[in-house]
Amino acid sequence: MRVNRILLSSSLIVVALVIQVSVLARLHLPGAVPDLLLLTVLGLALVYGHVGGALVGFGAGLLADLAPPADHAAGRYALVLCVIGYLAGLVKPESGQVRSATAPMAVVVAAAVGSTLLYAGVGALVGDTAARHVGLSSLLFTAALYDLLLAPFVVPGVMALARRAENDPLAETSTGKSGDVSSGYLSGGTGLRIGGQRGGLRVKAARARVARAGRIKGVKRL
């Protein structure tokens, strides 16, 4: 990943995690908690693709696993967001721009449901049965509802920032400088002038030889 991608992704993930832990988790909404971190990963994956989405998802999930007040096994949410980021990156638009809001909203709903199921499944493997006591169907419905309501305010902004970060001004500046140097070199015509001078000298020498031969023939005829 580029440096600008890493910086932007890290900043957005940290901000999303802080807001989710300090604000959204304390709203005490029925069912699930709005997953701002998931929406941030989805927005980045829709721009960076499946590889970038998987890396961003793994880093975001690992940070959420280690940040308090996490009470589950470390690596559990990292696995979930890694898979979700990879799958979301597979539906990245080829043009890089989303023409309608239908596809991103469908991705949000599928990611909310899929992440809840995958998190509960991994929890069942490690002996965590909290999802059974809360009610899996209630968690699925509320997770999809909350994320869908929050997505229009998060996903488009994250995608816009990611696209802007893709246009690296340092790369453009260096490209422009190299282009100026090469164009200046060619316009200066260092190599072309030398070649032109050599060609001109050869032509002049050939003309001189022809003139000498003509003079010699004329003298002989006389």
Summary of the structure (lengths in Angstrom):
residues: 222
radius of gyration: 32.3
end to end distance: 85.0
largest distance: 124.1
contacts: 683
relative contact order: 0.11
helix: 82%
strand: 0%
